[in-house]
């Protein structure tokens, strides 16, 4: 690891170090920055200078994206999330409402996908029955 630190210092890392620690590709870390989700410091040479906190934020972003949230929603809820017992937990009441809306949106998508799957299954079953 290229990070420079001593006891009590903040760890400063390059993007490759964050990729190694999180498994998140550098292009996605740059995308998170473009979306204003992650804001690493810049050193005198202009290179990104990530801290341990940035690593945790990147992990949270990845977790929220994997959960199906869009970057606009993540931008809204990310400042209002903390980690408790290894799980993300909201610390702002508005965040709970935002997440409930997202949950409803995802559930509606699931219902639409199930209906599509069932319609295709019906066509396939009908075709297989006719072919016998």
N, C-alpha and C positions, 0 to 999 in steps of 0.2 A: 504494500500500500504506500502511496506517495504522500500520505497525510503527515503533516508536521505537528507534533504536539508533545507537551510534557505534562506532568501531573497538574491538574487544575485548569489547564488551558482548554480553549475551545478547539475542537478538531476541525481542520480545514482540509477539504478534499477537492480533487478535480472530478470532473464528470465521470471519468473512467472508474474512479474509486467508488462513486455512488452506484454505478452500474454493477460493479463487483459485489457490493454489499446488498443490493436490493434485487438484482436480476432484471431491473428495468432498463431497456436499451437506451442509449444516449439520445437517440432521435426522439423517444417519448419524453425524456426529461426536458429536452428543448421545447417540445410541444406543450408540456405543462407550463413552461415559462411563457411561451407565446400566449397561452390562454389565461395568463395571470394567476395561475394556481400555485406556482412555486417561484419564489423570488430569491435566488442565491445572490450573495454578495459578489462583487467583482474585485479582483486584485489590481495592483498597479499596472499590470500588463494587459488587463482586460479579460483575463480568464475567469470563468465562473469559479467561485470559491464556496463550496458547500460545507455546511456545518452538520453536526449530528441531528439537530432539529430539522434541517432540510431533508435529511434521509427519512426521518419519521413522517414528515409531511408527504414526501413522495410515496411512501408506502400507503398512507391513508388515501391519497388520490387514486392509486392503483386499486385499492380495495373498493372504493366507491364506484370507480368505473366498472370493475368486475361485477358489482352489484346491479349495474344497469343504469346508473345515474349519468346524466349528461354533464358536460363541463360547466355549463351555465348554472346548473343546480349545485354542483360541487363548489363553485366559486362562492355561492351564497351560504352553504351549510358548513363548509370546511372550517371557518373561524369559530364556529359554535360547536365543535366536536372535541371531545377529549377521550383518552383511553382509560377504561376502568376494567380491571381484571382481564386484560387482554382483548377487550372488545370496545368498539367505538360507542360513545354515549353522548347524546346532545346535552349542552349546557345552556342553551337558549330556548325559550318556549316556542318561538317562531319556527325554529328548526324542526321541531316535532311535526308541526303542521305541514311544512315543506316536504318532509319525508313521507308523511301520510299520503299527500297528493301523488308523490312519485310511486309509492307502493300501489295506489289505486290505478295509476297509469300502467304499471307493469302487470298487474293482475288482469286488466282489460286486454293487454297484448297477449297474455297467456291464453285467455279465453278465446281470442280471435285465432290464435295458432292452433288450439285444440279443435276448433270448428273446422279450420282448413284441413288439418290432419284427418279428421273424421270424414270429411267430404271426399278427400282423395282415397281414403281406405274404402269407402263405399264404391267408388268407381272401379278401383282395383279388384275388389271382391266380386263385383258384378262381371267384370271382364274375365276373371278366372273361372267363375261359374259358367259363363257362356262358352268358354274355350273347352270345357270338359265334355 
